[in-house]
Amino acid sequence: MLLFTATQGSVLVTVAFIGIWSEMPAADQSSHLVIAVVVTLVITVIILAVTRAFSSFHLTILASKNLHDAMTRSVLKARVVSSLPLPTNSQHTILL
């Protein structure tokens, strides 16, 4: 949750700063400090977004694995019950 909040917060700060940057005079827009701030903000957003995507993918795979393992254990523990009558003649076998 903290990573999601940090990513969204950095996106908002980046959008707000780019809005301020677009309203600056042309001479100030090409200032090295302003460009460095914009590039730093954009790189921060990219790093946080990629980290959030990979961690979300990892957690989803982990949850899926846990659910699959629990389902497999339940199926293997279940009793096998057949409603078919047992054969009285030994020549007939029922394969389950």
NORKAZI-V707132 format. One record per residue. N is the residue number from 1. RES is the residue in three letters. PHI is phi in whole degrees, -180 to 180 (NA if undefined). OMEGA is omega as a letter, one per 40 degrees, with the letter a starting at -180 (none if undefined). D_LAST is the distance of its C-alpha to the last C-alpha in whole Angstrom. Layout:
N&RES&PHI&OMEGA&D_LAST / N&RES&PHI&OMEGA&D_LAST
This chain:
1&MET&NA&i&48 / 2&LEU&-65&i&51 / 3&LEU&-65&i&51 / 4&PHE&-62&a&50 / 5&THR&-64&i&53 / 6&ALA&-64&i&55 / 7&THR&-65&i&54 / 8&GLN&-64&i&55 / 9&GLY&-63&i&58 / 10&SER&-68&i&59 / 11&VAL&-66&i&59 / 12&LEU&-63&i&61 / 13&VAL&-63&i&64 / 14&THR&-63&i&63 / 15&VAL&-64&i&64 / 16&ALA&-64&a&67 / 17&PHE&-69&i&68 / 18&ILE&-66&i&68 / 19&GLY&-63&i&69 / 20&ILE&-65&a&72 / 21&TRP&-62&a&73 / 22&SER&-70&i&73 / 23&GLU&-90&i&76 / 24&MET&-73&i&78 / 25&PRO&-61&a&81 / 26&ALA&-58&a&80 / 27&ALA&-67&a&82 / 28&ASP&-76&a&80 / 29&GLN&-65&a&76 / 30&SER&-93&i&77 / 31&SER&-64&a&78 / 32&HIS&-62&a&76 / 33&LEU&-66&a&75 / 34&VAL&-65&i&74 / 35&ILE&-65&i&72 / 36&ALA&-63&i&70 / 37&VAL&-65&a&69 / 38&VAL&-64&a&67 / 39&VAL&-63&i&66 / 40&THR&-63&i&65 / 41&LEU&-63&a&63 / 42&VAL&-66&i&61 / 43&ILE&-64&i&60 / 44&THR&-62&i&59 / 45&VAL&-62&a&57 / 46&ILE&-63&a&55 / 47&ILE&-63&i&54 / 48&LEU&-65&a&53 / 49&ALA&-66&i&51 / 50&VAL&-68&i&49 / 51&THR&-62&i&49 / 52&ARG&-63&a&47 / 53&ALA&-65&a&45 / 54&PHE&-67&i&44 / 55&SER&-68&i&43 / 56&SER&-64&i&41 / 57&PHE&-62&i&39 / 58&HIS&-62&a&38 / 59&LEU&-67&i&38 / 60&THR&-66&i&35 / 61&ILE&-65&i&33 / 62&LEU&-63&i&33 / 63&ALA&-64&i&32 / 64&SER&-63&i&29 / 65&LYS&-64&i&28 / 66&ASN&-63&i&28 / 67&LEU&-65&i&26 / 68&HIS&-65&i&24 / 69&ASP&-63&i&24 / 70&ALA&-65&i&24 / 71&MET&-65&i&21 / 72&THR&-63&i&19 / 73&ARG&-61&a&20 / 74&SER&-64&i&19 / 75&VAL&-67&a&15 / 76&LEU&-71&i&15 / 77&LYS&-81&a&16 / 78&ALA&-66&i&14 / 79&ARG&-75&i&13 / 80&VAL&-97&a&9 / 81&VAL&-122&i&10 / 82&SER&-117&i&8 / 83&SER&-96&i&11 / 84&LEU&-78&i&10 / 85&PRO&-69&i&13 / 86&LEU&-74&a&12 / 87&PRO&-72&i&13 / 88&THR&-91&i&17 / 89&ASN&-99&a&17 / 90&SER&-72&i&16 / 91&GLN&-78&a&16 / 92&HIS&-103&i&13 / 93&THR&-125&i&10 / 94&ILE&-108&i&6 / 95&LEU&-101&i&4 / 96&LEU&-108&none&0
